[in-house]
Amino acid sequence: MRINKKVRMNRLFGRARCLDVAIDHGVCNEPSFLEGLEDMAGVVAQLVAAGPDAIQMNYGQADLLQSLPGKDKPALVMRIDMGNPYNKTRH
């Protein structure tokens, strides 16, 4: 395993467990998935304060995590696929 992959995997699983909180629901364009996630910057701030190992976000949300100061924030797990099995009529 290459060193950069080892570093990344150790950051996520160094304590033999990983809590990854997914907030990438908006990419599905399904309004029922977004309840409680209307203020995404506020949601990210609350999650960072709670201290999960990682936050799963889509490309458009990633800057909300990366713009926060400090090195002790959760790792970014970025969703890069845009497949949507939900409600084809919206696309």
PDB file of N, CA, C and O in Angstrom:
ATOM      1  N   MET A   1       0.848  -1.171   0.000  1.00  0.00           N
ATOM      2  CA  MET A   1       0.000   0.000   0.000  1.00  0.00           C
ATOM      3  C   MET A   1       0.899   1.242   0.000  1.00  0.00           C
ATOM      4  O   MET A   1       1.867   1.317   0.758  1.00  0.00           O
ATOM      5  N   ARG A   2       0.576   2.191  -0.839  1.00  0.00           N
ATOM      6  CA  ARG A   2       1.367   3.412  -0.940  1.00  0.00           C
ATOM      7  C   ARG A   2       1.213   4.240   0.328  1.00  0.00           C
ATOM      8  O   ARG A   2       0.200   4.153   1.022  1.00  0.00           O
ATOM      9  N   ILE A   3       2.223   5.038   0.620  1.00  0.00           N
ATOM     10  CA  ILE A   3       2.253   5.794   1.871  1.00  0.00           C
ATOM     11  C   ILE A   3       1.080   6.769   1.981  1.00  0.00           C
ATOM     12  O   ILE A   3       0.510   6.922   3.061  1.00  0.00           O
ATOM     13  N   ASN A   4       0.706   7.436   0.872  1.00  0.00           N
ATOM     14  CA  ASN A   4      -0.410   8.384   0.964  1.00  0.00           C
ATOM     15  C   ASN A   4      -1.716   7.669   1.296  1.00  0.00           C
ATOM     16  O   ASN A   4      -2.557   8.218   2.008  1.00  0.00           O
ATOM     17  N   LYS A   5      -1.894   6.461   0.793  1.00  0.00           N
ATOM     18  CA  LYS A   5      -3.091   5.688   1.118  1.00  0.00           C
ATOM     19  C   LYS A   5      -3.044   5.218   2.570  1.00  0.00           C
ATOM     20  O   LYS A   5      -4.070   5.207   3.251  1.00  0.00           O
ATOM     21  N   LYS A   6      -1.864   4.831   3.046  1.00  0.00           N
ATOM     22  CA  LYS A   6      -1.720   4.417   4.444  1.00  0.00           C
ATOM     23  C   LYS A   6      -2.068   5.564   5.393  1.00  0.00           C
ATOM     24  O   LYS A   6      -2.758   5.363   6.392  1.00  0.00           O
ATOM     25  N   VAL A   7      -1.595   6.749   5.079  1.00  0.00           N
ATOM     26  CA  VAL A   7      -1.878   7.917   5.920  1.00  0.00           C
ATOM     27  C   VAL A   7      -3.376   8.171   5.970  1.00  0.00           C
ATOM     28  O   VAL A   7      -3.936   8.392   7.044  1.00  0.00           O
ATOM     29  N   ARG A   8      -4.017   8.141   4.828  1.00  0.00           N
ATOM     30  CA  ARG A   8      -5.463   8.388   4.757  1.00  0.00           C
ATOM     31  C   ARG A   8      -6.250   7.312   5.513  1.00  0.00           C
ATOM     32  O   ARG A   8      -7.156   7.632   6.283  1.00  0.00           O
ATOM     33  N   MET A   9      -5.915   6.067   5.299  1.00  0.00           N
ATOM     34  CA  MET A   9      -6.622   4.979   5.970  1.00  0.00           C
ATOM     35  C   MET A   9      -6.392   5.018   7.484  1.00  0.00           C
ATOM     36  O   MET A   9      -7.306   4.729   8.255  1.00  0.00           O
ATOM     37  N   ASN A  10      -5.182   5.371   7.909  1.00  0.00           N
ATOM     38  CA  ASN A  10      -4.895   5.474   9.334  1.00  0.00           C
ATOM     39  C   ASN A  10      -5.686   6.611   9.968  1.00  0.00           C
ATOM     40  O   ASN A  10      -6.116   6.507  11.117  1.00  0.00           O
ATOM     41  N   ARG A  11      -5.878   7.681   9.234  1.00  0.00           N
ATOM     42  CA  ARG A  11      -6.674   8.791   9.758  1.00  0.00           C
ATOM     43  C   ARG A  11      -8.125   8.352   9.979  1.00  0.00           C
ATOM     44  O   ARG A  11      -8.756   8.758  10.955  1.00  0.00           O
ATOM     45  N   LEU A  12      -8.639   7.538   9.089  1.00  0.00           N
ATOM     46  CA  LEU A  12     -10.023   7.086   9.205  1.00  0.00           C
ATOM     47  C   LEU A  12     -10.187   5.923  10.184  1.00  0.00           C
ATOM     48  O   LEU A  12     -11.163   5.883  10.933  1.00  0.00           O
ATOM     49  N   PHE A  13      -9.247   4.980  10.188  1.00  0.00           N
ATOM     50  CA  PHE A  13      -9.415   3.742  10.955  1.00  0.00           C
ATOM     51  C   PHE A  13      -8.314   3.508  11.983  1.00  0.00           C
ATOM     52  O   PHE A  13      -8.130   2.373  12.423  1.00  0.00           O
ATOM     53  N   GLY A  14      -7.584   4.532  12.376  1.00  0.00           N
ATOM     54  CA  GLY A  14      -6.463   4.382  13.298  1.00  0.00           C
ATOM     55  C   GLY A  14      -6.836   3.807  14.645  1.00  0.00           C
ATOM     56  O   GLY A  14      -6.005   3.174  15.297  1.00  0.00           O
ATOM     57  N   ARG A  15      -8.067   4.014  15.076  1.00  0.00           N
ATOM     58  CA  ARG A  15      -8.518   3.486  16.371  1.00  0.00           C
ATOM     59  C   ARG A  15      -9.384   2.241  16.185  1.00  0.00           C
ATOM     60  O   ARG A  15     -10.157   1.881  17.073  1.00  0.00           O
ATOM     61  N   ALA A  16      -9.256   1.598  15.050  1.00  0.00           N
ATOM     62  CA  ALA A  16      -9.984   0.364  14.720  1.00  0.00           C
ATOM     63  C   ALA A  16     -11.487   0.576  14.584  1.00  0.00           C
ATOM     64  O   ALA A  16     -12.261  -0.378  14.657  1.00  0.00           O
ATOM     65  N   ARG A  17     -11.893   1.804  14.390  1.00  0.00           N
ATOM     66  CA  ARG A  17     -13.307   2.110  14.157  1.00  0.00           C
ATOM     67  C   ARG A  17     -13.379   3.436  13.410  1.00  0.00           C
ATOM     68  O   ARG A  17     -12.424   4.212  13.404  1.00  0.00           O
ATOM     69  N   CYS A  18     -14.512   3.682  12.787  1.00  0.00           N
ATOM     70  CA  CYS A  18     -14.682   4.932  12.055  1.00  0.00           C
ATOM     71  C   CYS A  18     -16.155   5.325  12.070  1.00  0.00           C
ATOM     72  O   CYS A  18     -17.021   4.533  11.700  1.00  0.00           O
ATOM     73  N   LEU A  19     -16.430   6.548  12.498  1.00  0.00           N
ATOM     74  CA  LEU A  19     -17.776   7.098  12.415  1.00  0.00           C
ATOM     75  C   LEU A  19     -17.777   8.118  11.282  1.00  0.00           C
ATOM     76  O   LEU A  19     -17.177   9.187  11.398  1.00  0.00           O
ATOM     77  N   ASP A  20     -18.447   7.784  10.199  1.00  0.00           N
ATOM     78  CA  ASP A  20     -18.548   8.638   9.013  1.00  0.00           C
ATOM     79  C   ASP A  20     -20.001   9.098   8.905  1.00  0.00           C
ATOM     80  O   ASP A  20     -20.898   8.287   8.674  1.00  0.00           O
ATOM     81  N   VAL A  21     -20.230  10.394   9.072  1.00  0.00           N
ATOM     82  CA  VAL A  21     -21.581  10.948   9.015  1.00  0.00           C
ATOM     83  C   VAL A  21     -21.834  11.458   7.598  1.00  0.00           C
ATOM     84  O   VAL A  21     -21.109  12.325   7.111  1.00  0.00           O
ATOM     85  N   ALA A  22     -22.852  10.927   6.941  1.00  0.00           N
ATOM     86  CA  ALA A  22     -23.174  11.306   5.562  1.00  0.00           C
ATOM     87  C   ALA A  22     -24.172  12.455   5.545  1.00  0.00           C
ATOM     88  O   ALA A  22     -25.250  12.368   6.133  1.00  0.00           O
ATOM     89  N   ILE A  23     -23.796  13.536   4.860  1.00  0.00           N
ATOM     90  CA  ILE A  23     -24.718  14.660   4.655  1.00  0.00           C
ATOM     91  C   ILE A  23     -24.766  15.020   3.173  1.00  0.00           C
ATOM     92  O   ILE A  23     -25.000  16.176   2.821  1.00  0.00           O
ATOM     93  N   ASP A  24     -24.548  14.048   2.318  1.00  0.00           N
ATOM     94  CA  ASP A  24     -24.524  14.273   0.872  1.00  0.00           C
ATOM     95  C   ASP A  24     -25.884  14.024   0.239  1.00  0.00           C
ATOM     96  O   ASP A  24     -25.960  13.759  -0.961  1.00  0.00           O
ATOM     97  N   HIS A  25     -26.947  14.100   1.007  1.00  0.00           N
ATOM     98  CA  HIS A  25     -28.289  13.769   0.543  1.00  0.00           C
ATOM     99  C   HIS A  25     -28.813  14.713  -0.536  1.00  0.00           C
ATOM    100  O   HIS A  25     -29.597  14.288  -1.384  1.00  0.00           O
ATOM    101  N   GLY A  26     -28.410  15.956  -0.529  1.00  0.00           N
ATOM    102  CA  GLY A  26     -28.919  16.939  -1.481  1.00  0.00           C
ATOM    103  C   GLY A  26     -28.645  16.603  -2.926  1.00  0.00           C
ATOM    104  O   GLY A  26     -29.361  17.070  -3.813  1.00  0.00           O
ATOM    105  N   VAL A  27     -27.628  15.808  -3.186  1.00  0.00           N
ATOM    106  CA  VAL A  27     -27.286  15.454  -4.557  1.00  0.00           C
ATOM    107  C   VAL A  27     -28.389  14.624  -5.206  1.00  0.00           C
ATOM    108  O   VAL A  27     -28.462  14.543  -6.432  1.00  0.00           O
ATOM    109  N   CYS A  28     -29.243  14.008  -4.397  1.00  0.00           N
ATOM    110  CA  CYS A  28     -30.331  13.181  -4.933  1.00  0.00           C
ATOM    111  C   CYS A  28     -31.516  14.011  -5.392  1.00  0.00           C
ATOM    112  O   CYS A  28     -32.412  13.485  -6.053  1.00  0.00           O
ATOM    113  N   ASN A  29     -31.544  15.292  -5.060  1.00  0.00           N
ATOM    114  CA  ASN A  29     -32.624  16.191  -5.474  1.00  0.00           C
ATOM    115  C   ASN A  29     -33.986  15.682  -4.996  1.00  0.00           C
ATOM    116  O   ASN A  29     -34.990  15.826  -5.693  1.00  0.00           O
ATOM    117  N   GLU A  30     -34.008  15.102  -3.833  1.00  0.00           N
ATOM    118  CA  GLU A  30     -35.244  14.585  -3.240  1.00  0.00           C
ATOM    119  C   GLU A  30     -35.533  15.395  -1.976  1.00  0.00           C
ATOM    120  O   GLU A  30     -34.837  15.234  -0.974  1.00  0.00           O
ATOM    121  N   PRO A  31     -36.553  16.267  -2.006  1.00  0.00           N
ATOM    122  CA  PRO A  31     -36.818  17.162  -0.870  1.00  0.00           C
ATOM    123  C   PRO A  31     -36.972  16.457   0.475  1.00  0.00           C
ATOM    124  O   PRO A  31     -36.583  17.016   1.500  1.00  0.00           O
ATOM    125  N   SER A  32     -37.518  15.271   0.502  1.00  0.00           N
ATOM    126  CA  SER A  32     -37.711  14.591   1.786  1.00  0.00           C
ATOM    127  C   SER A  32     -36.388  14.207   2.449  1.00  0.00           C
ATOM    128  O   SER A  32     -36.355  13.982   3.659  1.00  0.00           O
ATOM    129  N   PHE A  33     -35.305  14.129   1.687  1.00  0.00           N
ATOM    130  CA  PHE A  33     -33.994  13.813   2.250  1.00  0.00           C
ATOM    131  C   PHE A  33     -33.360  15.023   2.922  1.00  0.00           C
ATOM    132  O   PHE A  33     -32.426  14.864   3.709  1.00  0.00           O
ATOM    133  N   LEU A  34     -33.841  16.222   2.633  1.00  0.00           N
ATOM    134  CA  LEU A  34     -33.172  17.442   3.060  1.00  0.00           C
ATOM    135  C   LEU A  34     -33.696  18.026   4.364  1.00  0.00           C
ATOM    136  O   LEU A  34     -33.137  19.004   4.860  1.00  0.00           O
ATOM    137  N   GLU A  35     -34.747  17.459   4.930  1.00  0.00           N
ATOM    138  CA  GLU A  35     -35.309  18.002   6.157  1.00  0.00           C
ATOM    139  C   GLU A  35     -34.249  18.019   7.261  1.00  0.00           C
ATOM    140  O   GLU A  35     -33.647  16.995   7.583  1.00  0.00           O
ATOM    141  N   GLY A  36     -34.040  19.201   7.827  1.00  0.00           N
ATOM    142  CA  GLY A  36     -33.029  19.370   8.858  1.00  0.00           C
ATOM    143  C   GLY A  36     -31.660  19.739   8.323  1.00  0.00           C
ATOM    144  O   GLY A  36     -30.748  20.020   9.101  1.00  0.00           O
ATOM    145  N   LEU A  37     -31.501  19.742   7.009  1.00  0.00           N
ATOM    146  CA  LEU A  37     -30.205  20.075   6.399  1.00  0.00           C
ATOM    147  C   LEU A  37     -30.260  21.384   5.613  1.00  0.00           C
ATOM    148  O   LEU A  37     -29.407  21.627   4.759  1.00  0.00           O
ATOM    149  N   GLU A  38     -31.251  22.225   5.892  1.00  0.00           N
ATOM    150  CA  GLU A  38     -31.415  23.456   5.112  1.00  0.00           C
ATOM    151  C   GLU A  38     -30.242  24.420   5.305  1.00  0.00           C
ATOM    152  O   GLU A  38     -29.821  25.071   4.349  1.00  0.00           O
ATOM    153  N   ASP A  39     -29.716  24.519   6.509  1.00  0.00           N
ATOM    154  CA  ASP A  39     -28.576  25.393   6.809  1.00  0.00           C
ATOM    155  C   ASP A  39     -27.318  24.526   6.850  1.00  0.00           C
ATOM    156  O   ASP A  39     -26.869  24.123   7.923  1.00  0.00           O
ATOM    157  N   MET A  40     -26.761  24.244   5.689  1.00  0.00           N
ATOM    158  CA  MET A  40     -25.663  23.294   5.595  1.00  0.00           C
ATOM    159  C   MET A  40     -24.423  23.760   6.359  1.00  0.00           C
ATOM    160  O   MET A  40     -23.735  22.937   6.964  1.00  0.00           O
ATOM    161  N   ALA A  41     -24.122  25.060   6.345  1.00  0.00           N
ATOM    162  CA  ALA A  41     -22.962  25.558   7.092  1.00  0.00           C
ATOM    163  C   ALA A  41     -23.148  25.303   8.587  1.00  0.00           C
ATOM    164  O   ALA A  41     -22.201  24.924   9.275  1.00  0.00           O
ATOM    165  N   GLY A  42     -24.358  25.509   9.085  1.00  0.00           N
ATOM    166  CA  GLY A  42     -24.646  25.241  10.489  1.00  0.00           C
ATOM    167  C   GLY A  42     -24.553  23.765  10.826  1.00  0.00           C
ATOM    168  O   GLY A  42     -24.057  23.394  11.890  1.00  0.00           O
ATOM    169  N   VAL A  43     -25.029  22.924   9.922  1.00  0.00           N
ATOM    170  CA  VAL A  43     -24.959  21.470  10.116  1.00  0.00           C
ATOM    171  C   VAL A  43     -23.502  21.022  10.193  1.00  0.00           C
ATOM    172  O   VAL A  43     -23.139  20.219  11.053  1.00  0.00           O
ATOM    173  N   VAL A  44     -22.671  21.540   9.297  1.00  0.00           N
ATOM    174  CA  VAL A  44     -21.253  21.172   9.287  1.00  0.00           C
ATOM    175  C   VAL A  44     -20.586  21.618  10.589  1.00  0.00           C
ATOM    176  O   VAL A  44     -19.811  20.861  11.175  1.00  0.00           O
ATOM    177  N   ALA A  45     -20.877  22.827  11.042  1.00  0.00           N
ATOM    178  CA  ALA A  45     -20.292  23.318  12.294  1.00  0.00           C
ATOM    179  C   ALA A  45     -20.698  22.434  13.476  1.00  0.00           C
ATOM    180  O   ALA A  45     -19.871  22.130  14.335  1.00  0.00           O
ATOM    181  N   GLN A  46     -21.961  22.024  13.520  1.00  0.00           N
ATOM    182  CA  GLN A  46     -22.424  21.139  14.599  1.00  0.00           C
ATOM    183  C   GLN A  46     -21.734  19.779  14.538  1.00  0.00           C
ATOM    184  O   GLN A  46     -21.356  19.219  15.567  1.00  0.00           O
ATOM    185  N   LEU A  47     -21.574  19.260  13.336  1.00  0.00           N
ATOM    186  CA  LEU A  47     -20.915  17.961  13.190  1.00  0.00           C
ATOM    187  C   LEU A  47     -19.453  18.027  13.604  1.00  0.00           C
ATOM    188  O   LEU A  47     -18.960  17.128  14.286  1.00  0.00           O
ATOM    189  N   VAL A  48     -18.759  19.080  13.199  1.00  0.00           N
ATOM    190  CA  VAL A  48     -17.352  19.225  13.571  1.00  0.00           C
ATOM    191  C   VAL A  48     -17.224  19.282  15.091  1.00  0.00           C
ATOM    192  O   VAL A  48     -16.320  18.674  15.665  1.00  0.00           O
ATOM    193  N   ALA A  49     -18.129  20.012  15.738  1.00  0.00           N
ATOM    194  CA  ALA A  49     -18.107  20.103  17.204  1.00  0.00           C
ATOM    195  C   ALA A  49     -18.364  18.746  17.860  1.00  0.00           C
ATOM    196  O   ALA A  49     -17.846  18.475  18.943  1.00  0.00           O
ATOM    197  N   ALA A  50     -19.158  17.893  17.214  1.00  0.00           N
ATOM    198  CA  ALA A  50     -19.468  16.571  17.762  1.00  0.00           C
ATOM    199  C   ALA A  50     -18.295  15.597  17.628  1.00  0.00           C
ATOM    200  O   ALA A  50     -18.203  14.626  18.380  1.00  0.00           O
ATOM    201  N   GLY A  51     -17.403  15.855  16.673  1.00  0.00           N
ATOM    202  CA  GLY A  51     -16.181  15.076  16.556  1.00  0.00           C
ATOM    203  C   GLY A  51     -16.241  13.714  15.894  1.00  0.00           C
ATOM    204  O   GLY A  51     -15.603  12.782  16.385  1.00  0.00           O
ATOM    205  N   PRO A  52     -16.986  13.549  14.787  1.00  0.00           N
ATOM    206  CA  PRO A  52     -16.915  12.257  14.090  1.00  0.00           C
ATOM    207  C   PRO A  52     -15.546  12.100  13.423  1.00  0.00           C
ATOM    208  O   PRO A  52     -14.798  13.070  13.298  1.00  0.00           O
ATOM    209  N   ASP A  53     -15.230  10.902  13.004  1.00  0.00           N
ATOM    210  CA  ASP A  53     -13.962  10.668  12.315  1.00  0.00           C
ATOM    211  C   ASP A  53     -13.968  11.259  10.915  1.00  0.00           C
ATOM    212  O   ASP A  53     -12.932  11.707  10.425  1.00  0.00           O
ATOM    213  N   ALA A  54     -15.136  11.264  10.263  1.00  0.00           N
ATOM    214  CA  ALA A  54     -15.240  11.743   8.887  1.00  0.00           C
ATOM    215  C   ALA A  54     -16.644  12.265   8.619  1.00  0.00           C
ATOM    216  O   ALA A  54     -17.607  11.887   9.285  1.00  0.00           O
ATOM    217  N   ILE A  55     -16.734  13.142   7.631  1.00  0.00           N
ATOM    218  CA  ILE A  55     -18.021  13.628   7.146  1.00  0.00           C
ATOM    219  C   ILE A  55     -18.057  13.370   5.648  1.00  0.00           C
ATOM    220  O   ILE A  55     -17.159  13.783   4.915  1.00  0.00           O
ATOM    221  N   GLN A  56     -19.101  12.683   5.199  1.00  0.00           N
ATOM    222  CA  GLN A  56     -19.266  12.381   3.775  1.00  0.00           C
ATOM    223  C   GLN A  56     -20.086  13.488   3.140  1.00  0.00           C
ATOM    224  O   GLN A  56     -21.217  13.749   3.552  1.00  0.00           O
ATOM    225  N   MET A  57     -19.512  14.140   2.131  1.00  0.00           N
ATOM    226  CA  MET A  57     -20.139  15.285   1.481  1.00  0.00           C
ATOM    227  C   MET A  57     -19.987  15.158  -0.025  1.00  0.00           C
ATOM    228  O   MET A  57     -19.202  14.343  -0.510  1.00  0.00           O
ATOM    229  N   ASN A  58     -20.741  15.965  -0.762  1.00  0.00           N
ATOM    230  CA  ASN A  58     -20.521  16.018  -2.200  1.00  0.00           C
ATOM    231  C   ASN A  58     -19.592  17.187  -2.512  1.00  0.00           C
ATOM    232  O   ASN A  58     -19.249  17.970  -1.626  1.00  0.00           O
ATOM    233  N   TYR A  59     -19.195  17.298  -3.754  1.00  0.00           N
ATOM    234  CA  TYR A  59     -18.217  18.299  -4.173  1.00  0.00           C
ATOM    235  C   TYR A  59     -18.640  19.718  -3.800  1.00  0.00           C
ATOM    236  O   TYR A  59     -17.815  20.514  -3.351  1.00  0.00           O
ATOM    237  N   GLY A  60     -19.906  20.032  -3.980  1.00  0.00           N
ATOM    238  CA  GLY A  60     -20.390  21.379  -3.694  1.00  0.00           C
ATOM    239  C   GLY A  60     -20.401  21.734  -2.221  1.00  0.00           C
ATOM    240  O   GLY A  60     -20.414  22.917  -1.879  1.00  0.00           O
ATOM    241  N   GLN A  61     -20.395  20.753  -1.344  1.00  0.00           N
ATOM    242  CA  GLN A  61     -20.406  20.994   0.099  1.00  0.00           C
ATOM    243  C   GLN A  61     -19.009  20.990   0.709  1.00  0.00           C
ATOM    244  O   GLN A  61     -18.824  21.506   1.811  1.00  0.00           O
ATOM    245  N   ALA A  62     -18.049  20.435   0.039  1.00  0.00           N
ATOM    246  CA  ALA A  62     -16.731  20.180   0.621  1.00  0.00           C
ATOM    247  C   ALA A  62     -16.062  21.432   1.164  1.00  0.00           C
ATOM    248  O   ALA A  62     -15.360  21.361   2.173  1.00  0.00           O
ATOM    249  N   ASP A  63     -16.259  22.563   0.527  1.00  0.00           N
ATOM    250  CA  ASP A  63     -15.617  23.794   0.981  1.00  0.00           C
ATOM    251  C   ASP A  63     -16.111  24.218   2.360  1.00  0.00           C
ATOM    252  O   ASP A  63     -15.386  24.890   3.093  1.00  0.00           O
ATOM    253  N   LEU A  64     -17.333  23.835   2.722  1.00  0.00           N
ATOM    254  CA  LEU A  64     -17.857  24.179   4.046  1.00  0.00           C
ATOM    255  C   LEU A  64     -17.013  23.552   5.154  1.00  0.00           C
ATOM    256  O   LEU A  64     -16.837  24.156   6.212  1.00  0.00           O
ATOM    257  N   LEU A  65     -16.499  22.371   4.926  1.00  0.00           N
ATOM    258  CA  LEU A  65     -15.632  21.715   5.904  1.00  0.00           C
ATOM    259  C   LEU A  65     -14.206  22.228   5.793  1.00  0.00           C
ATOM    260  O   LEU A  65     -13.568  22.526   6.803  1.00  0.00           O
ATOM    261  N   GLN A  66     -13.708  22.329   4.577  1.00  0.00           N
ATOM    262  CA  GLN A  66     -12.311  22.697   4.388  1.00  0.00           C
ATOM    263  C   GLN A  66     -12.016  24.143   4.759  1.00  0.00           C
ATOM    264  O   GLN A  66     -10.866  24.476   5.050  1.00  0.00           O
ATOM    265  N   SER A  67     -13.024  25.011   4.758  1.00  0.00           N
ATOM    266  CA  SER A  67     -12.793  26.416   5.104  1.00  0.00           C
ATOM    267  C   SER A  67     -12.763  26.655   6.613  1.00  0.00           C
ATOM    268  O   SER A  67     -12.391  27.742   7.055  1.00  0.00           O
ATOM    269  N   LEU A  68     -13.147  25.662   7.404  1.00  0.00           N
ATOM    270  CA  LEU A  68     -13.092  25.815   8.859  1.00  0.00           C
ATOM    271  C   LEU A  68     -11.642  25.771   9.327  1.00  0.00           C
ATOM    272  O   LEU A  68     -10.861  24.959   8.833  1.00  0.00           O
ATOM    273  N   PRO A  69     -11.272  26.632  10.274  1.00  0.00           N
ATOM    274  CA  PRO A  69      -9.889  26.647  10.747  1.00  0.00           C
ATOM    275  C   PRO A  69      -9.563  25.428  11.605  1.00  0.00           C
ATOM    276  O   PRO A  69     -10.450  24.779  12.161  1.00  0.00           O
ATOM    277  N   GLY A  70      -8.298  25.142  11.693  1.00  0.00           N
ATOM    278  CA  GLY A  70      -7.835  24.072  12.570  1.00  0.00           C
ATOM    279  C   GLY A  70      -7.528  22.785  11.840  1.00  0.00           C
ATOM    280  O   GLY A  70      -8.006  22.539  10.733  1.00  0.00           O
ATOM    281  N   LYS A  71      -6.713  21.970  12.492  1.00  0.00           N
ATOM    282  CA  LYS A  71      -6.299  20.693  11.908  1.00  0.00           C
ATOM    283  C   LYS A  71      -7.056  19.510  12.492  1.00  0.00           C
ATOM    284  O   LYS A  71      -6.971  18.403  11.961  1.00  0.00           O
ATOM    285  N   ASP A  72      -7.787  19.722  13.563  1.00  0.00           N
ATOM    286  CA  ASP A  72      -8.448  18.616  14.257  1.00  0.00           C
ATOM    287  C   ASP A  72      -9.881  18.391  13.816  1.00  0.00           C
ATOM    288  O   ASP A  72     -10.686  17.847  14.572  1.00  0.00           O
ATOM    289  N   LYS A  73     -10.207  18.802  12.609  1.00  0.00           N
ATOM    290  CA  LYS A  73     -11.566  18.573  12.108  1.00  0.00           C
ATOM    291  C   LYS A  73     -11.669  17.178  11.491  1.00  0.00           C
ATOM    292  O   LYS A  73     -10.651  16.548  11.204  1.00  0.00           O
ATOM    293  N   PRO A  74     -12.886  16.700  11.289  1.00  0.00           N
ATOM    294  CA  PRO A  74     -13.065  15.369  10.699  1.00  0.00           C
ATOM    295  C   PRO A  74     -12.484  15.281   9.286  1.00  0.00           C
ATOM    296  O   PRO A  74     -12.334  16.287   8.593  1.00  0.00           O
ATOM    297  N   ALA A  75     -12.169  14.071   8.886  1.00  0.00           N
ATOM    298  CA  ALA A  75     -11.707  13.834   7.520  1.00  0.00           C
ATOM    299  C   ALA A  75     -12.867  14.048   6.552  1.00  0.00           C
ATOM    300  O   ALA A  75     -14.031  13.862   6.907  1.00  0.00           O
ATOM    301  N   LEU A  76     -12.539  14.435   5.348  1.00  0.00           N
ATOM    302  CA  LEU A  76     -13.527  14.596   4.283  1.00  0.00           C
ATOM    303  C   LEU A  76     -13.596  13.309   3.471  1.00  0.00           C
ATOM    304  O   LEU A  76     -12.585  12.848   2.941  1.00  0.00           O
ATOM    305  N   VAL A  77     -14.782  12.736   3.374  1.00  0.00           N
ATOM    306  CA  VAL A  77     -15.036  11.617   2.468  1.00  0.00           C
ATOM    307  C   VAL A  77     -15.954  12.187   1.399  1.00  0.00           C
ATOM    308  O   VAL A  77     -17.131  12.442   1.652  1.00  0.00           O
ATOM    309  N   MET A  78     -15.410  12.387   0.200  1.00  0.00           N
ATOM    310  CA  MET A  78     -16.167  13.073  -0.842  1.00  0.00           C
ATOM    311  C   MET A  78     -16.894  12.086  -1.748  1.00  0.00           C
ATOM    312  O   MET A  78     -16.311  11.134  -2.267  1.00  0.00           O
ATOM    313  N   ARG A  79     -18.168  12.343  -1.917  1.00  0.00           N
ATOM    314  CA  ARG A  79     -18.968  11.561  -2.864  1.00  0.00           C
ATOM    315  C   ARG A  79     -18.738  12.158  -4.243  1.00  0.00           C
ATOM    316  O   ARG A  79     -18.962  13.350  -4.456  1.00  0.00           O
ATOM    317  N   ILE A  80     -18.297  11.341  -5.165  1.00  0.00           N
ATOM    318  CA  ILE A  80     -18.005  11.870  -6.494  1.00  0.00           C
ATOM    319  C   ILE A  80     -18.919  11.320  -7.570  1.00  0.00           C
ATOM    320  O   ILE A  80     -18.881  11.790  -8.707  1.00  0.00           O
ATOM    321  N   ASP A  81     -19.748  10.327  -7.235  1.00  0.00           N
ATOM    322  CA  ASP A  81     -20.697   9.843  -8.237  1.00  0.00           C
ATOM    323  C   ASP A  81     -21.950  10.703  -8.184  1.00  0.00           C
ATOM    324  O   ASP A  81     -22.287  11.250  -7.135  1.00  0.00           O
ATOM    325  N   MET A  82     -22.614  10.818  -9.267  1.00  0.00           N
ATOM    326  CA  MET A  82     -23.828  11.625  -9.309  1.00  0.00           C
ATOM    327  C   MET A  82     -25.028  10.790  -9.729  1.00  0.00           C
ATOM    328  O   MET A  82     -26.034  11.336 -10.183  1.00  0.00           O
ATOM    329  N   GLY A  83     -24.933   9.488  -9.582  1.00  0.00           N
ATOM    330  CA  GLY A  83     -26.059   8.623  -9.902  1.00  0.00           C
ATOM    331  C   GLY A  83     -27.223   8.907  -8.972  1.00  0.00           C
ATOM    332  O   GLY A  83     -27.027   9.164  -7.785  1.00  0.00           O
ATOM    333  N   ASN A  84     -28.425   8.863  -9.506  1.00  0.00           N
ATOM    334  CA  ASN A  84     -29.599   9.157  -8.705  1.00  0.00           C
ATOM    335  C   ASN A  84     -30.716   8.185  -9.044  1.00  0.00           C
ATOM    336  O   ASN A  84     -31.374   8.337 -10.073  1.00  0.00           O
ATOM    337  N   PRO A  85     -30.941   7.187  -8.196  1.00  0.00           N
ATOM    338  CA  PRO A  85     -32.029   6.258  -8.456  1.00  0.00           C
ATOM    339  C   PRO A  85     -33.380   6.788  -8.002  1.00  0.00           C
ATOM    340  O   PRO A  85     -34.402   6.133  -8.205  1.00  0.00           O
ATOM    341  N   TYR A  86     -33.395   7.965  -7.392  1.00  0.00           N
ATOM    342  CA  TYR A  86     -34.625   8.513  -6.827  1.00  0.00           C
ATOM    343  C   TYR A  86     -35.290   9.492  -7.787  1.00  0.00           C
ATOM    344  O   TYR A  86     -34.628  10.389  -8.310  1.00  0.00           O
ATOM    345  N   ASN A  87     -36.541   9.339  -8.014  1.00  0.00           N
ATOM    346  CA  ASN A  87     -37.392  10.290  -8.723  1.00  0.00           C
ATOM    347  C   ASN A  87     -36.791  10.788 -10.039  1.00  0.00           C
ATOM    348  O   ASN A  87     -36.331  11.926 -10.126  1.00  0.00           O
ATOM    349  N   LYS A  88     -36.796   9.959 -11.024  1.00  0.00           N
ATOM    350  CA  LYS A  88     -36.225  10.285 -12.333  1.00  0.00           C
ATOM    351  C   LYS A  88     -36.899  11.479 -12.992  1.00  0.00           C
ATOM    352  O   LYS A  88     -36.286  12.137 -13.834  1.00  0.00           O
ATOM    353  N   THR A  89     -38.143  11.777 -12.632  1.00  0.00           N
ATOM    354  CA  THR A  89     -38.863  12.881 -13.276  1.00  0.00           C
ATOM    355  C   THR A  89     -38.269  14.240 -12.938  1.00  0.00           C
ATOM    356  O   THR A  89     -38.558  15.213 -13.635  1.00  0.00           O
ATOM    357  N   ARG A  90     -37.468  14.344 -11.916  1.00  0.00           N
ATOM    358  CA  ARG A  90     -36.869  15.629 -11.535  1.00  0.00           C
ATOM    359  C   ARG A  90     -35.662  15.991 -12.391  1.00  0.00           C
ATOM    360  O   ARG A  90     -35.162  17.112 -12.299  1.00  0.00           O
ATOM    361  N   HIS A  91     -35.192  15.079 -13.208  1.00  0.00           N
ATOM    362  CA  HIS A  91     -33.939  15.345 -13.930  1.00  0.00           C
ATOM    363  C   HIS A  91     -34.172  15.559 -15.392  1.00  0.00           C
ATOM    364  O   HIS A  91     -33.223  15.794 -16.141  1.00  0.00           O
TER     365      HIS A  91
END
